[in-house]
Amino acid sequence: MTGLSTILIVVGLFLAGGIYSFVKQDMPRSLIVLLSIGAAMCLVAGVMRLEVWS
């Protein structure tokens, strides 16, 4: 079960890097907020799966 957790955490970190890039490029705030929510959800889901299944 840790494979899916790892993928979720990596995707969350990738989205977090995208947020930083979008902020530097002055992208629309709604897109940044959407990416922030997606990154947070992926990171939380990945960590929760690690905690629950270990």
C-alpha positions in Angstrom: 0.0 0.0 0.0 3.0 2.4 0.3 3.3 2.7 -3.4 0.2 4.7 -3.8 1.2 6.8 -0.8 4.5 7.6 -2.4 2.8 8.6 -5.7 0.4 10.9 -3.8 3.2 12.6 -1.9 5.3 13.0 -5.1 2.4 14.5 -7.0 1.7 16.8 -4.1 5.3 18.0 -4.1 5.2 18.4 -7.9 2.1 20.6 -7.6 3.7 22.6 -4.8 6.6 23.3 -7.2 4.1 24.4 -9.8 2.5 26.8 -7.4 5.9 28.5 -6.8 6.4 28.7 -10.5 2.9 30.1 -11.2 3.3 32.7 -8.5 6.6 33.9 -10.0 4.9 34.2 -13.5 1.9 36.1 -12.1 -0.6 33.5 -13.2 -4.3 34.0 -12.3 -4.9 33.6 -8.6 -7.8 31.2 -9.1 -5.4 28.7 -10.8 -2.9 29.1 -8.0 -5.6 28.4 -5.4 -6.8 25.4 -7.3 -3.2 24.0 -7.5 -2.8 24.7 -3.7 -5.9 22.7 -2.9 -4.8 19.9 -5.1 -1.3 19.8 -3.6 -2.7 19.8 -0.1 -5.1 17.1 -0.8 -2.5 14.8 -2.4 0.0 15.4 0.5 -2.6 14.8 3.2 -3.9 11.7 1.5 -0.4 10.3 1.0 0.6 10.9 4.6 -2.8 9.6 5.9 -2.3 6.4 3.9 1.2 5.9 5.3 -0.1 6.4 8.9 -3.2 4.2 8.5 -1.6 1.3 6.7 1.7 1.1 8.6 
